[in-house]
Amino acid sequence: MHIRRPAERLDHVYLSGIREIYESLTRWAAAAPGRKPIPFHFGMPDFDTPEHIKAAAVAALDDGFVRYTSSLGIPELRAALTRKFARENGIIVDPESELVVTCGANEAISAAVTALINPGDEVIIPDPAWPHYESCLLLAGATPVRCPLRESLGFEMDPDDVAALWTSRTRMVVINSPHNPTGAVMAPEAVNAIADLAQNRGAWLMSDEAYEHLLFEGVHASPAARPEVRDSVLTIGCLSKTYAMTGWRLGYVAGPAAAIDAINRVHLYTVSCAVSFVQRAAVAALDGDQGCVATMRAAYRERRDLVVARLRDIPGVAINPPKGAFYAFPNVQAFGRPSKEIALRLVEEAGVGAVHGSAFGPAGEGYLRLAYACSKDDIEEGVGRMATVLGRLGRA
Ligand SMILES: Cc1ncc(COP(=O)(O)O)c(C=O)c1O
């Protein structure tokens, strides 16, 4: 008998733990209307998109700019991205052949994996990590190889650990700095050492720089800035976090022409192109006044300081200030329970949507991820409620 079931490539691809917490939180709120859930679960700026960017999208719509575009992206946007790469990252990009505009960084990651990775290839990813990497790799039939990040090293990916995981089947390494979920920022020396490894061993380095502008300490290092390794580097970026544009779905990938040609073919047969009028808005974002980015970064920094201070007041919770992104990753090992149990109790008993660290990989066990891209009032209220629940749980 023919059994209708999803393709086997989905057998180990699940909805993420972030979504599980979101759904539990939604049920908590619906069960007693009037209660306020605390949204620490989604990595989503609470700011509105700056006015000049919205105005550019409206103008593009008024202008009838509503049709398919080149799959690579409109020339004006590719030119603006080329200027941005030179100005901010020190990366020289040929806009004709070394850049594809995508529907968010997630589509860029997924297209790059589909285009460059064969079934059976191994790809070294951070652990914990943004869950998208693992799912895309599993869909491509590849094997994710997790590189545990250690709190004692500030959750930075250690080049020696990457080298130790290398096998003859390693085809790509993924780095992500500033890092989701820990907020770690990699030192340029570590970025360079991993880039050298990839270059010398004939593998790809995928550098996910989605949070490049959300940096409070340290410097952002783009590996593709070094001409000697740029043949191996794919630089992934987006406007989602920098300009509070998560819903606009605008990202990009830059890399060597042959890789971009392959990625563009996957992108073409998946979405055809990024949304036309959003591309015009992206030009306004990249070429416009960057004051909005500095204002939002300053607000995130204040929130970071607040969330760290309040978390440190909770007996049993330990945290070092994250250097970037908008995530706090407190250690809750003192409570002697699986992080998922703690996260679910925080939702059920207090309406707090912190995500269990294990949702980001086994090395995330013992931690919680709090996205602090919410108001200071929410931070005060949410961490206060956490203190009550954790106090009830008691330390092991
Ligand atoms: C590390 C990282 N990369 C990529 C993305 C996806 O970004 P986009 O919204 O542009 O698809 C996220 C979203 O949270 C992220 O945390």
The ligand as an SDF file (V2000), in Angstrom:
LIG
                    3D

 16 16  0  0  0  0  0  0  0  0999 V2000
   22.3990   34.1300   13.7120 C   0  0  0  0  0  0  0  0  0  0  0  0
   21.2210   34.4100   12.8500 C   0  0  0  0  0  0  0  0  0  0  0  0
   21.3510   34.3210   11.5280 N   0  0  0  0  0  0  0  0  0  0  0  0
   20.3110   34.5540   10.7130 C   0  0  0  0  0  0  0  0  0  0  0  0
   19.0780   34.8890   11.2120 C   0  0  0  0  0  0  0  0  0  0  0  0
   17.9310   35.1140   10.2680 C   0  0  0  0  0  0  0  0  0  0  0  0
   17.8430   36.4210    9.8490 O   0  0  0  0  0  0  0  0  0  0  0  0
   16.7210   36.8560    8.7720 P   0  0  0  0  0  0  0  0  0  0  0  0
   15.5740   37.3900    9.5390 O   0  0  0  0  0  0  0  0  0  0  0  0
   17.3880   37.9270    7.9820 O   0  0  0  0  0  0  0  0  0  0  0  0
   16.3840   35.6640    7.9570 O   0  0  0  0  0  0  0  0  0  0  0  0
   18.8900   34.9800   12.5840 C   0  0  0  0  0  0  0  0  0  0  0  0
   17.5610   35.3110   13.1370 C   0  0  0  0  0  0  0  0  0  0  0  0
   17.3260   35.3320   14.3100 O   0  0  0  0  0  0  0  0  0  0  0  0
   19.9950   34.7380   13.4290 C   0  0  0  0  0  0  0  0  0  0  0  0
   19.8700   34.8020   14.7520 O   0  0  0  0  0  0  0  0  0  0  0  0
  1  2  1  0
  2  3  1  0
  2 15  2  0
  3  4  2  0
  4  5  1  0
  5  6  1  0
  5 12  2  0
  6  7  1  0
  7  8  1  0
  8  9  2  0
  8 10  1  0
  8 11  1  0
 12 13  1  0
 12 15  1  0
 13 14  2  0
 15 16  1  0
M  END
$$$$
